[in-house]
Amino acid sequence: MDFNTDRLLTRRNLISATLGATGMAALTAAPATAAAPRVNGLEGKKVLVAIGDFSEGLETYYMIYRLIEEGVKPVVAAAKAKQLQMVVHDFDPQYSNYTEKLGYYIQTDIAYDDVQAADFDGLLVPGGRGAEEARQYESALNVTRYFLDHKLPVGAMCHGPQLLYTAGSMKGRRMTAFPGIRFDLEAAGATFIDEPVVVDGPLVTSRGWPDLPYFMPKFLEVLAQA
């Protein structure tokens, strides 16, 4: 066993011992009912959340929980329907780049191969390496193209736009993202805007998890109007 596996098992055993079987089941179970929606026009809508192993955990869970709070059903998609490892990205002044640490697990609902994009009202793509992984699968690219081509609400954060500009042209789009992929966006034809959130029609983008309080209200607003 490598160090990372040992650490994962130790952490999981510690949590299990603390909470017990009942507590673990409650912690991982889906909520029985959603909270009362606060944004008109959202109840009953369904949004696909595209991730992979090592997607940014805070971004992923924040997006999912905000959808649930508003009565929107999140469906988490990846290359395979299985448990994935999320990560935590942070900024340490002693390093010239961001750090990555293991975070929570998440259970996906559906594989990209099985997604019927027409069943969904919008698409969310958190950052992290999951977006980079997703763009290696033609099924993920086809799903993403559907939302872009049909001008449905699409939200992407941090490295999430990697999936978007691999799936289709971003020519003429106003977008933001993690600054490290600015040149990729510009090479894809987009205009990079260094702001917490940029809305270009049905497309909503942000730079990273510090922008979440600005990102989700705009995405939910676009989704409600769609």
C-alpha positions in Angstrom: 0.0 0.0 0.0 1.3 3.4 -0.8 1.2 6.4 1.6 -1.8 7.9 0.1 -3.9 4.8 0.4 -2.8 4.3 4.0 -3.8 7.9 4.8 -7.2 7.4 3.1 -7.9 4.2 5.1 -6.8 5.8 8.3 -9.0 8.8 7.8 -12.0 6.8 6.9 -11.6 4.4 9.9 -11.3 7.4 12.2 -14.5 9.0 10.9 -16.3 5.6 11.1 -15.1 5.0 14.7 -16.3 8.5 15.7 -19.7 8.5 14.0 -20.5 4.8 14.1 -22.4 2.9 11.4 -25.6 4.9 11.8 -23.8 8.2 11.7 -21.8 7.3 8.6 -25.0 6.2 6.8 -26.7 9.5 7.7 -23.6 11.5 6.6 -23.5 9.9 3.2 -27.3 9.6 2.5 -29.0 12.0 0.2 -31.4 14.5 1.9 -35.0 13.2 2.1 -36.4 16.6 1.1 -34.9 19.8 -0.3 -35.2 23.1 1.4 -37.8 25.6 0.3 -36.5 27.4 -2.9 -35.5 31.0 -2.6 -35.3 31.8 -6.3 -38.5 31.7 -8.4 -38.5 29.5 -11.4 -36.1 26.8 -10.2 -38.2 24.1 -8.6 -38.3 20.9 -10.6 -35.3 21.7 -12.8 -32.4 19.3 -13.2 -28.7 20.1 -13.6 -25.8 17.9 -14.6 -22.6 18.3 -12.6 -19.6 17.0 -14.6 -16.7 15.9 -12.5 -13.9 13.3 -12.3 -11.3 12.1 -9.8 -9.5 15.1 -8.2 -12.2 17.6 -9.0 -12.1 20.6 -6.5 -14.1 19.4 -3.5 -15.4 22.8 -2.2 -16.5 23.9 -5.6 -18.3 20.6 -6.3 -20.1 20.3 -3.0 -21.0 23.9 -2.8 -22.6 23.8 -6.3 -24.5 20.6 -5.4 -25.8 21.9 -2.1 -26.9 25.3 -3.5 -28.9 23.4 -6.2 -30.6 21.3 -3.6 -31.4 24.3 -1.5 -33.2 25.8 -4.4 -35.2 22.7 -5.3 -33.0 21.8 -8.3 -32.0 18.2 -8.7 -28.3 17.7 -9.2 -27.1 14.7 -11.1 -23.4 14.0 -10.8 -21.7 12.6 -13.9 -18.2 11.2 -14.5 -16.5 8.6 -16.7 -18.0 5.9 -14.6 -20.7 5.8 -11.9 -18.6 5.1 -8.9 -17.1 6.8 -5.8 -14.5 9.5 -6.7 -11.9 11.3 -4.7 -12.2 15.1 -4.4 -9.3 17.4 -3.6 -8.7 20.7 -1.7 -6.8 23.4 -3.5 -5.2 26.2 -1.5 -2.6 28.9 -1.8 0.5 28.7 0.5 2.8 31.8 0.3 5.9 29.6 0.4 5.0 28.0 -3.0 4.7 29.6 -6.4 1.7 27.4 -7.3 -1.4 26.2 -5.6 -1.3 23.1 -3.4 -3.5 20.0 -3.7 -4.6 17.8 -0.8 -7.0 14.9 -0.6 -10.6 15.9 0.4 -13.9 14.2 0.6 -15.2 11.4 -1.5 -18.3 11.7 -3.7 -20.6 9.1 -5.3 -21.4 9.8 -8.9 -24.9 9.1 -10.2 -24.3 8.3 -13.9 -21.6 7.7 -16.5 -21.2 10.2 -19.4 -22.0 7.3 -21.8 -25.5 7.1 -20.2 -26.3 10.8 -20.0 -29.3 12.0 -22.1 -28.4 15.7 -22.3 -32.0 16.6 -23.3 -33.2 15.5 -19.9 -31.3 18.4 -18.2 -31.9 22.1 -17.9 -28.2 23.1 -17.3 -24.6 22.0 -16.8 -22.1 22.8 -14.1 -18.4 22.1 -14.3 -16.3 22.5 -11.1 -12.6 23.0 -11.3 -9.8 20.7 -10.5 -8.3 17.9 -12.6 -11.7 16.3 -13.2 -12.5 18.7 -16.0 -9.1 17.8 -17.7 -10.0 14.2 -17.3 -13.6 14.6 -18.6 -12.4 16.1 -21.9 -10.6 12.9 -22.8 -14.0 11.2 -23.2 -16.0 11.8 -26.4 -19.3 11.1 -24.6 -18.4 14.0 -22.1 -17.6 16.3 -25.0 -20.8 15.4 -26.8 -22.9 16.1 -23.7 -21.1 19.5 -23.3 -21.7 20.4 -26.9 -25.4 19.8 -26.5 -25.7 22.4 -23.8 -23.5 24.9 -25.7 -25.2 24.3 -29.0 -28.7 24.6 -27.5 -27.7 27.7 -25.6 -28.7 26.2 -22.2 -27.3 27.4 -18.9 -23.7 26.4 -18.5 -21.5 27.3 -15.5 -17.8 26.5 -15.2 -15.3 27.5 -12.6 -11.5 27.5 -12.2 -10.2 24.8 -14.6 -13.8 23.8 -15.6 -13.7 25.8 -18.8 -11.1 23.2 -20.1 -14.1 21.0 -20.8 -15.9 23.8 -22.6 -13.2 24.9 -25.0 -12.3 21.3 -25.8 -15.9 20.6 -26.7 -16.4 23.6 -28.9 -15.3 27.1 -30.1 -15.3 29.8 -27.5 -14.8 32.5 -30.2 -16.3 35.8 -29.2 -17.2 34.6 -25.7 -16.5 36.7 -22.6 -15.2 34.4 -19.9 -13.0 34.0 -16.9 -11.3 31.1 -15.3 -8.3 30.2 -13.1 -5.6 32.7 -14.4 -3.3 29.8 -15.3 -5.5 28.8 -18.2 -6.1 32.4 -19.5 -3.9 31.7 -22.5 -5.9 28.6 -23.3 -9.1 30.5 -23.3 -7.7 33.2 -25.5 -6.3 30.6 -27.9 -9.8 29.2 -28.1 -11.1 32.6 -29.1 -12.5 33.9 -25.8 -11.9 37.3 -24.2 -10.5 36.7 -20.7 -12.1 39.0 -18.1 -10.4 39.0 -14.7 -13.5 39.3 -12.5 -15.1 37.1 -9.9 -17.9 36.1 -12.2 -18.6 36.8 -15.9 -22.0 36.2 -17.5 -22.2 35.9 -21.3 -25.7 35.0 -22.2 -26.3 31.5 -20.8 -22.6 31.0 -20.0 -21.4 31.8 -16.4 -17.8 31.5 -15.5 -15.6 32.2 -12.4 -12.0 32.0 -11.4 -12.1 29.6 -8.5 -13.7 28.7 -5.1 -13.2 32.2 -3.5 -15.7 33.4 -6.2 -18.4 30.8 -5.3 -20.7 33.4 -3.5 -20.7 35.5 -6.7 -20.9 32.5 -9.1 -23.8 30.5 -7.9 -26.3 33.4 -7.6 -25.6 34.3 -11.2 -25.9 30.7 -12.4 -29.1 30.2 -10.6 -30.5 33.5 -12.0 -29.6 32.3 -15.6 -31.1 28.9 -14.9 -34.4 30.4 -13.6 -34.8 32.4 -16.7 -34.1 29.5 -19.1 
